[in-house]
């Protein structure tokens, strides 16, 4: 896979934190940025997936479905009444 160089601007205090952490982890600044971006993208993808799952389960039953559910519960209750 090809590597592309890029330049970014950081606040001085953030740059110093990056320098310190990269040094503690014994990795280059570039590697630290790559790790941070990979984690960011993974979290972003997970958040998108969660939003899609929530949207899929977000649709409440419409009034006709609610009526049908009540009828089904009533019928089920009548069927099992006395069974237990």
ROSE-4610 file (N, C-alpha, C; in Angstrom, 1 decimal, always signed):
// ROSE-4610
residu = [X/X/X/X/X/X/X/X/X/X/X/X/X/X/X/X/X/X/X/X/X/X/X/X/X/X/X/X/X/X/X/X/X/X/X/X/X/X/X/X/X/X/X/X/X/X/X/X/X/X/X/X/X/X/X/X/X/X/X/X/X/X/X/X/X/X/X/X/X/X/X/X/X/X/X/X/X/X/X/X/X/X/X/X/X/X/X/X/X/X/X/X/X/X/X/X/X/X/X/X/X/X/X/X/X/X/X/X/X/X/X/X/X/X/X/X/X/X/X/X/X/X/X/X/X/X/X/X/X/X/X/X/X/X/X/X/X/X/X/X/X/X/X/X/X/X/X/X/X/X/X/X/X/X/X/X/X/X/X/X/X/X/X/X/X/X/X/X/X/X/X/X/X/X/X/X/X/X/X/X/X/X/X/X/X/X/X/X/X/X/X/X/X/X/X/X/X/X/X/X/X/X/X/X/X/X/X/X/X/X/X/X/X/X/X/X/X/X/X/X/X/X/X/X/X/X/X/X/X/X/X/X/X/X/X/X/X/X/X/X/X/X/X/X/X/X/X/X/X/X/X/X]
num = [1/1/1/2/2/2/3/3/3/4/4/4/5/5/5/6/6/6/7/7/7/8/8/8/9/9/9/10/10/10/11/11/11/12/12/12/13/13/13/14/14/14/15/15/15/16/16/16/17/17/17/18/18/18/19/19/19/20/20/20/21/21/21/22/22/22/23/23/23/24/24/24/25/25/25/26/26/26/27/27/27/28/28/28/29/29/29/30/30/30/31/31/31/32/32/32/33/33/33/34/34/34/35/35/35/36/36/36/37/37/37/38/38/38/39/39/39/40/40/40/41/41/41/42/42/42/43/43/43/44/44/44/45/45/45/46/46/46/47/47/47/48/48/48/49/49/49/50/50/50/51/51/51/52/52/52/53/53/53/54/54/54/55/55/55/56/56/56/57/57/57/58/58/58/59/59/59/60/60/60/61/61/61/62/62/62/63/63/63/64/64/64/65/65/65/66/66/66/67/67/67/68/68/68/69/69/69/70/70/70/71/71/71/72/72/72/73/73/73/74/74/74/75/75/75/76/76/76/77/77/77/78/78/78/79/79/79/80/80/80/81/81/81/82/82/82/83/83/83/84/84/84]
x = [+0.8/+0.0/+0.9/+0.5/+1.3/+1.1/+2.2/+2.1/+2.1/+1.3/+1.2/+1.6/+2.5/+2.8/+1.8/+1.6/+0.7/+1.2/+0.7/+1.1/-0.2/-0.1/-1.2/-0.7/-1.6/-1.3/-2.0/-1.2/-1.6/-1.3/-2.1/-1.8/-0.5/+0.3/+1.6/+1.4/+0.4/+0.3/-0.1/-0.9/-1.3/-0.1/+0.7/+1.9/+2.8/+3.0/+3.8/+3.3/+2.0/+1.4/+1.6/+1.5/+1.8/+3.2/+4.1/+5.6/+5.8/+5.2/+5.4/+4.9/+3.6/+3.0/+3.8/+4.2/+4.9/+6.2/+6.9/+8.1/+7.9/+6.8/+6.5/+6.2/+5.5/+5.1/+6.2/+7.2/+8.4/+8.0/+7.1/+6.7/+6.9/+6.9/+7.0/+5.7/+5.8/+4.6/+3.7/+4.2/+3.4/+2.6/+3.3/+2.6/+1.5/+1.7/+0.7/-0.5/-0.3/-1.4/-2.2/-1.5/-2.1/-3.0/-2.5/-3.2/-4.5/-4.3/-5.4/-6.5/-6.1/-7.1/-7.8/-7.0/-7.7/-8.7/-8.4/-9.3/-10.5/-10.3/-11.4/-12.3/-11.8/-12.7/-13.4/-12.8/-13.5/-14.7/-14.4/-15.5/-16.6/-16.2/-17.2/-18.1/-17.4/-18.2/-19.1/-18.6/-19.5/-20.7/-20.5/-21.5/-22.6/-22.1/-23.0/-23.8/-23.2/-23.9/-24.9/-24.6/-25.5/-26.7/-26.5/-27.6/-28.5/-27.9/-28.7/-29.6/-28.9/-29.7/-30.8/-30.5/-31.6/-32.7/-32.3/-33.4/-34.2/-33.6/-34.4/-35.4/-35.1/-36.0/-36.8/-36.7/-37.3/-38.8/-39.2/-40.5/-41.5/-42.3/-43.4/-44.5/-45.2/-46.3/-47.4/-48.0/-49.0/-50.3/-51.3/-52.6/-53.2/-53.1/-53.7/-52.9/-51.6/-50.8/-51.1/-51.3/-51.7/-53.0/-54.0/-55.3/-55.0/-54.3/-54.0/-53.3/-52.4/-51.6/-52.6/-53.4/-54.4/-55.3/-55.8/-56.6/-55.8/-54.6/-53.8/-53.6/-53.3/-53.1/-54.3/-55.5/-56.7/-57.0/-56.8/-57.0/-56.1/-54.8/-53.8/-54.2/-54.7/-55.1/-56.3/-57.2/-58.4/-57.9/-56.9/-56.5/-55.8/-54.9/-54.1/-54.8/-55.9/-56.6/-57.0/-56.6/-56.8/-55.8/-54.9/-53.8/-52.8/-52.5/-51.5/-52.0]
y = [-1.2/+0.0/+1.2/+2.2/+3.4/+4.3/+5.0/+6.0/+7.4/+8.2/+9.6/+10.5/+11.5/+12.4/+13.5/+14.1/+15.2/+16.1/+17.3/+18.2/+18.7/+18.8/+19.3/+20.3/+21.2/+22.2/+21.9/+22.0/+21.6/+22.8/+22.9/+23.8/+23.3/+24.2/+23.8/+22.9/+23.1/+22.2/+20.8/+20.7/+19.4/+18.7/+19.4/+18.9/+18.3/+19.0/+18.6/+17.3/+17.2/+16.0/+14.8/+15.0/+14.0/+13.6/+14.5/+14.2/+13.3/+13.7/+13.0/+11.5/+11.4/+10.1/+9.2/+9.7/+9.0/+8.5/+9.3/+8.9/+7.8/+8.0/+7.0/+5.6/+5.7/+4.5/+3.9/+4.7/+4.3/+4.1/+5.0/+5.0/+6.4/+6.5/+7.8/+8.6/+9.9/+10.7/+10.3/+9.9/+9.5/+8.3/+7.3/+6.1/+6.4/+7.3/+7.7/+8.3/+9.2/+9.8/+8.7/+7.7/+6.6/+5.8/+5.5/+4.7/+5.5/+6.8/+7.7/+7.7/+7.9/+7.9/+6.6/+5.5/+4.2/+4.0/+4.4/+4.3/+5.2/+6.4/+7.3/+6.8/+6.2/+5.7/+4.5/+3.6/+2.5/+2.9/+3.9/+4.4/+5.0/+5.8/+6.4/+5.4/+4.3/+3.2/+2.5/+2.3/+1.7/+2.6/+3.9/+4.8/+4.8/+4.7/+4.7/+3.4/+2.3/+1.0/+1.1/+1.6/+1.7/+2.6/+3.7/+4.5/+3.8/+3.0/+2.2/+1.1/+0.5/-0.5/+0.1/+1.3/+2.0/+2.4/+2.9/+3.3/+2.1/+1.0/-0.2/-0.6/-0.4/-0.8/+0.4/+1.5/+2.7/+2.8/+2.1/+2.3/+1.6/+2.4/+1.9/+1.4/+0.4/-0.1/+0.9/+0.9/+1.8/+1.4/+2.2/+1.9/+0.5/+0.2/-1.1/-2.3/-2.1/-3.2/-3.3/-2.2/-2.2/-3.0/-2.7/-3.4/-4.9/-5.3/-6.7/-7.3/-6.6/-7.2/-7.4/-6.5/-6.6/-7.9/-8.0/-9.2/-10.5/-10.5/-11.7/-12.0/-11.0/-11.3/-11.8/-11.2/-11.7/-13.1/-13.4/-14.8/-15.8/-15.4/-16.3/-16.5/-15.5/-15.6/-16.6/-16.5/-17.4/-18.9/-19.0/-20.4/-21.0/-20.3/-20.9/-20.8/-20.1/-19.9/-21.3/-21.6/-22.8/-23.9/-23.6/-24.6/-24.6/-23.5/-23.5/-23.7]
z = [+0.0/+0.0/+0.0/-0.8/-0.9/+0.3/+0.7/+1.8/+1.2/+1.8/+1.3/+2.5/+2.2/+3.2/+3.2/+4.4/+4.6/+5.7/+5.7/+6.8/+7.5/+8.8/+9.6/+10.5/+10.9/+11.9/+13.2/+14.3/+15.6/+16.5/+17.6/+18.7/+19.3/+19.8/+20.3/+21.5/+22.4/+23.5/+23.1/+22.0/+21.5/+20.9/+20.1/+19.5/+20.6/+21.7/+22.8/+23.4/+23.6/+24.1/+23.1/+21.8/+20.8/+20.9/+21.0/+21.2/+22.4/+23.5/+24.8/+24.6/+24.1/+24.0/+23.1/+21.9/+20.9/+21.6/+22.3/+23.0/+24.0/+24.8/+25.8/+25.2/+24.0/+23.3/+22.4/+22.3/+21.5/+20.0/+19.5/+18.1/+17.6/+16.3/+15.6/+15.8/+15.6/+15.6/+14.5/+13.3/+12.2/+12.6/+13.2/+13.6/+14.6/+15.5/+16.5/+15.8/+14.8/+14.1/+13.4/+12.8/+12.1/+13.0/+14.2/+15.2/+15.6/+15.9/+16.3/+15.2/+14.0/+12.9/+12.7/+12.8/+12.7/+13.8/+15.0/+16.1/+15.9/+15.4/+15.2/+14.1/+13.0/+12.0/+12.5/+13.3/+13.8/+14.7/+15.6/+16.4/+15.6/+14.6/+13.7/+13.0/+12.5/+11.8/+12.8/+14.0/+15.0/+15.4/+15.5/+15.8/+14.6/+13.4/+12.3/+12.3/+12.6/+12.7/+13.8/+14.9/+16.0/+15.6/+14.9/+14.5/+13.5/+12.6/+11.7/+12.4/+13.4/+14.2/+14.9/+15.6/+16.3/+15.4/+14.2/+13.3/+12.8/+12.7/+12.3/+13.3/+14.6/+15.7/+16.2/+15.6/+16.1/+15.7/+14.6/+14.1/+15.1/+15.7/+16.6/+15.8/+16.3/+15.6/+15.3/+14.1/+13.7/+14.4/+14.4/+15.1/+14.7/+13.4/+12.9/+13.5/+13.6/+14.2/+15.7/+16.4/+17.8/+18.1/+17.2/+17.3/+17.1/+16.1/+15.8/+17.0/+17.6/+18.7/+19.9/+20.2/+21.3/+21.0/+19.8/+19.5/+19.6/+19.2/+19.3/+20.8/+21.6/+23.0/+23.7/+23.3/+23.9/+23.5/+22.2/+21.7/+22.4/+22.5/+23.2/+24.6/+25.3/+26.7/+26.8/+25.8/+25.8/+25.6/+24.7/+24.4/+25.6/+26.2/+27.3/+28.7/+28.7/+30.0/+30.6/+31.8/+32.4/+32.1/+31.2/+30.8/+31.9/+32.6/+33.5/+34.9]
